[in-house]
Amino acid sequence: MKPKSILFDAAFDKRFRKYIAGLSASQIERFKQKMGLFKEDIFNPRLKTHKLKGNLSDYYAISISYSERLVFRILEDGSVYLIEIGTHDICY
């Protein structure tokens, strides 16, 4: 499923900038590759997209690396709303 658009708020933008600032050049390249896949198909098998459980059952996560995740929600109009980015325990 290709997202209609990718949305986020100011709080996510702040966390994202802090996250990116802590990455090496190779990690930034891996992130760019993953986001390229995400923009084309949020359920691409290489992203390991999975639905979360419990209090977060309305949300999904993709794997950026073994320990890093991007949490998002699919909106009714087909847009994707980015919630959180960081290590596996950011929202779990």
C-alpha atoms as an extended CHARMM CRD file, in Angstrom:
* protein
*
        92  EXT
         1         1  MET       CA              0.0000000000        0.0000000000        0.0000000000  PROA      1               0.0000000000
         2         2  LYS       CA              1.4790000000        3.3090000000       -1.0880000000  PROA      2               0.0000000000
         3         3  PRO       CA              0.6510000000        6.0540000000        1.4260000000  PROA      3               0.0000000000
         4         4  LYS       CA             -1.4320000000        8.9420000000        0.0980000000  PROA      4               0.0000000000
         5         5  SER       CA              0.7630000000       11.2900000000        2.1330000000  PROA      5               0.0000000000
         6         6  ILE       CA              3.1020000000       11.1490000000        5.1350000000  PROA      6               0.0000000000
         7         7  LEU       CA              2.1860000000       13.4400000000        8.0190000000  PROA      7               0.0000000000
         8         8  PHE       CA              3.7710000000       14.2880000000       11.3780000000  PROA      8               0.0000000000
         9         9  ASP       CA              3.5690000000       16.9630000000       14.0550000000  PROA      9               0.0000000000
        10        10  ALA       CA              6.1580000000       19.3340000000       15.5490000000  PROA      10              0.0000000000
        11        11  ALA       CA              6.8930000000       16.9660000000       18.4450000000  PROA      11              0.0000000000
        12        12  PHE       CA              7.7680000000       14.1380000000       16.0350000000  PROA      12              0.0000000000
        13        13  ASP       CA              9.8890000000       16.5150000000       13.9480000000  PROA      13              0.0000000000
        14        14  LYS       CA             11.9160000000       17.4360000000       17.0430000000  PROA      14              0.0000000000
        15        15  ARG       CA             12.4700000000       13.7620000000       17.9890000000  PROA      15              0.0000000000
        16        16  PHE       CA             13.3240000000       12.9320000000       14.3680000000  PROA      16              0.0000000000
        17        17  ARG       CA             15.9840000000       15.6620000000       14.1500000000  PROA      17              0.0000000000
        18        18  LYS       CA             17.5540000000       14.4380000000       17.4020000000  PROA      18              0.0000000000
        19        19  TYR       CA             17.4360000000       10.8290000000       16.1250000000  PROA      19              0.0000000000
        20        20  ILE       CA             19.1080000000       11.7040000000       12.7920000000  PROA      20              0.0000000000
        21        21  ALA       CA             21.8030000000       13.7790000000       14.5210000000  PROA      21              0.0000000000
        22        22  GLY       CA             22.9370000000       10.6690000000       16.3980000000  PROA      22              0.0000000000
        23        23  LEU       CA             23.3750000000        8.4800000000       13.3070000000  PROA      23              0.0000000000
        24        24  SER       CA             26.5410000000        7.6830000000       11.3910000000  PROA      24              0.0000000000
        25        25  ALA       CA             26.7300000000        8.1900000000        7.6170000000  PROA      25              0.0000000000
        26        26  SER       CA             26.0270000000        4.4850000000        6.9590000000  PROA      26              0.0000000000
        27        27  GLN       CA             23.0550000000        4.5270000000        9.3360000000  PROA      27              0.0000000000
        28        28  ILE       CA             21.6470000000        7.5910000000        7.5800000000  PROA      28              0.0000000000
        29        29  GLU       CA             22.0010000000        5.8070000000        4.2430000000  PROA      29              0.0000000000
        30        30  ARG       CA             20.1690000000        2.7400000000        5.6220000000  PROA      30              0.0000000000
        31        31  PHE       CA             17.4210000000        5.0140000000        6.9530000000  PROA      31              0.0000000000
        32        32  LYS       CA             17.0420000000        6.6910000000        3.5380000000  PROA      32              0.0000000000
        33        33  GLN       CA             16.7550000000        3.2830000000        1.8610000000  PROA      33              0.0000000000
        34        34  LYS       CA             14.0820000000        2.1570000000        4.3280000000  PROA      34              0.0000000000
        35        35  MET       CA             12.1030000000        5.3800000000        3.8710000000  PROA      35              0.0000000000
        36        36  GLY       CA             12.2930000000        4.9610000000        0.1030000000  PROA      36              0.0000000000
        37        37  LEU       CA             10.7180000000        1.5330000000        0.4760000000  PROA      37              0.0000000000
        38        38  PHE       CA              8.1660000000        2.9390000000        2.9460000000  PROA      38              0.0000000000
        39        39  LYS       CA              7.0710000000        5.6600000000        0.5080000000  PROA      39              0.0000000000
        40        40  GLU       CA              6.4120000000        3.0330000000       -2.1760000000  PROA      40              0.0000000000
        41        41  ASP       CA              4.7730000000        0.3220000000       -0.0370000000  PROA      41              0.0000000000
        42        42  ILE       CA              4.3930000000        0.4810000000        3.7430000000  PROA      42              0.0000000000
        43        43  PHE       CA              3.9670000000       -3.2950000000        3.8090000000  PROA      43              0.0000000000
        44        44  ASN       CA              7.1600000000       -4.0970000000        1.8730000000  PROA      44              0.0000000000
        45        45  PRO       CA              8.5210000000       -7.3160000000        3.4580000000  PROA      45              0.0000000000
        46        46  ARG       CA             11.9680000000       -5.7250000000        3.9100000000  PROA      46              0.0000000000
        47        47  LEU       CA             10.4180000000       -3.2430000000        6.3730000000  PROA      47              0.0000000000
        48        48  LYS       CA              8.9940000000       -5.9860000000        8.6170000000  PROA      48              0.0000000000
        49        49  THR       CA              5.8280000000       -3.9460000000        9.0960000000  PROA      49              0.0000000000
        50        50  HSD       CA              3.7870000000       -5.2340000000       12.0010000000  PROA      50              0.0000000000
        51        51  LYS       CA              0.6740000000       -4.1960000000       13.8900000000  PROA      51              0.0000000000
        52        52  LEU       CA              1.2570000000       -3.3570000000       17.5270000000  PROA      52              0.0000000000
        53        53  LYS       CA             -0.7100000000       -4.8350000000       20.4140000000  PROA      53              0.0000000000
        54        54  GLY       CA             -2.3200000000       -3.6720000000       23.6280000000  PROA      54              0.0000000000
        55        55  ASN       CA             -2.6900000000        0.0790000000       24.1210000000  PROA      55              0.0000000000
        56        56  LEU       CA             -1.0160000000        0.6060000000       20.7400000000  PROA      56              0.0000000000
        57        57  SER       CA             -3.2910000000       -1.7040000000       18.7420000000  PROA      57              0.0000000000
        58        58  ASP       CA             -4.2230000000        1.1270000000       16.3480000000  PROA      58              0.0000000000
        59        59  TYR       CA             -0.5760000000        1.5730000000       15.3450000000  PROA      59              0.0000000000
        60        60  TYR       CA              2.0310000000       -0.1460000000       13.1830000000  PROA      60              0.0000000000
        61        61  ALA       CA              5.8170000000       -0.2450000000       13.3090000000  PROA      61              0.0000000000
        62        62  ILE       CA              8.5430000000       -0.8350000000       10.7570000000  PROA      62              0.0000000000
        63        63  SER       CA             12.0990000000       -1.9110000000       11.4260000000  PROA      63              0.0000000000
        64        64  ILE       CA             14.7610000000        0.6180000000       10.5140000000  PROA      64              0.0000000000
        65        65  SER       CA             17.4750000000       -1.5980000000       11.9820000000  PROA      65              0.0000000000
        66        66  TYR       CA             17.5820000000       -4.4880000000       14.4320000000  PROA      66              0.0000000000
        67        67  SER       CA             16.9250000000       -2.1860000000       17.4020000000  PROA      67              0.0000000000
        68        68  GLU       CA             15.3120000000        0.8800000000       15.7980000000  PROA      68              0.0000000000
        69        69  ARG       CA             11.6620000000        1.3360000000       14.8920000000  PROA      69              0.0000000000
        70        70  LEU       CA              9.3380000000        3.8580000000       13.2890000000  PROA      70              0.0000000000
        71        71  VAL       CA              5.8140000000        3.8430000000       14.7290000000  PROA      71              0.0000000000
        72        72  PHE       CA              2.9240000000        5.1400000000       12.6370000000  PROA      72              0.0000000000
        73        73  ARG       CA             -0.8130000000        5.0770000000       12.1730000000  PROA      73              0.0000000000
        74        74  ILE       CA             -2.7220000000        4.5880000000        8.9200000000  PROA      74              0.0000000000
        75        75  LEU       CA             -5.4560000000        7.2040000000        8.5970000000  PROA      75              0.0000000000
        76        76  GLU       CA             -8.8350000000        6.6240000000        6.9650000000  PROA      76              0.0000000000
        77        77  ASP       CA             -7.8820000000        8.5550000000        3.8270000000  PROA      77              0.0000000000
        78        78  GLY       CA             -4.8150000000        6.3520000000        3.2380000000  PROA      78              0.0000000000
        79        79  SER       CA             -2.3230000000        8.8250000000        4.6830000000  PROA      79              0.0000000000
        80        80  VAL       CA              0.2860000000        7.7510000000        7.2060000000  PROA      80              0.0000000000
        81        81  TYR       CA              0.8270000000        9.6870000000       10.4480000000  PROA      81              0.0000000000
        82        82  LEU       CA              4.2890000000        9.2410000000       11.9910000000  PROA      82              0.0000000000
        83        83  ILE       CA              4.1890000000        8.8900000000       15.7800000000  PROA      83              0.0000000000
        84        84  GLU       CA              7.6250000000        7.9170000000       17.1240000000  PROA      84              0.0000000000
        85        85  ILE       CA             11.1170000000        6.9540000000       16.0250000000  PROA      85              0.0000000000
        86        86  GLY       CA             13.9130000000        5.3440000000       18.0040000000  PROA      86              0.0000000000
        87        87  THR       CA             14.8670000000        2.1690000000       19.8000000000  PROA      87              0.0000000000
        88        88  HSD       CA             12.5580000000       -0.7940000000       20.1810000000  PROA      88              0.0000000000
        89        89  ASP       CA             11.3690000000        0.2790000000       23.6300000000  PROA      89              0.0000000000
        90        90  ILE       CA             10.1760000000        3.7790000000       22.5560000000  PROA      90              0.0000000000
        91        91  CYS       CA              6.5100000000        2.8970000000       22.8340000000  PROA      91              0.0000000000
        92        92  TYR       CA              6.4630000000       -0.7040000000       23.9650000000  PROA      92              0.0000000000
